[in-house]
Amino acid sequence: MTTILPEINFLETDPQQLLTEIISTYENAEGRKLALADPLRLIF
């Protein structure tokens, strides 16, 4: 009997999820929220 293992994912490939994580990490490190039109948010 063979067991089928789930697919292994080493990194996230969803662009929206990556952007959310980057912005969240930056906001936590800086202690401030980025507005939607903030130049730093646009760069990310």
C-alpha positions as CSV (number, residue, x, y, z in Angstrom):
1,M,0.0,0.0,0.0
2,T,1.4,3.4,-1.0
3,T,0.8,6.6,0.9
4,I,0.3,9.8,-1.0
5,L,2.0,12.7,0.7
6,P,0.7,16.2,0.4
7,E,2.5,18.6,-1.9
8,I,5.4,20.5,-0.2
9,N,5.4,24.3,-0.4
10,F,8.6,25.9,0.8
11,L,7.5,29.5,0.0
12,E,4.4,31.5,-0.7
13,T,3.8,32.3,-4.4
14,D,0.6,34.4,-4.0
15,P,1.6,38.0,-4.7
16,Q,-1.1,39.5,-2.6
17,Q,-0.2,37.3,0.4
18,L,3.5,38.3,0.0
19,L,2.6,42.0,-0.2
20,T,0.5,41.7,3.0
21,E,3.3,40.0,4.8
22,I,5.9,42.5,3.7
23,I,3.7,45.5,4.7
24,S,2.8,43.9,8.0
25,T,6.4,43.2,8.9
26,Y,7.4,46.7,8.1
27,E,4.6,48.2,10.1
28,N,5.4,46.1,13.1
29,A,9.1,47.0,12.9
30,E,8.5,50.8,12.5
31,G,5.5,51.0,14.8
32,R,3.3,52.8,12.4
33,K,0.7,52.1,9.8
34,L,1.3,52.8,6.1
35,A,-1.5,54.6,4.3
36,L,-2.7,53.3,1.0
37,A,-1.0,56.2,-0.9
38,D,2.2,56.1,1.3
39,P,5.2,56.1,-1.0
40,L,6.8,53.2,0.9
41,R,3.7,51.1,0.4
42,L,3.7,51.9,-3.3
43,I,7.4,50.8,-3.5
44,F,6.6,47.5,-1.8
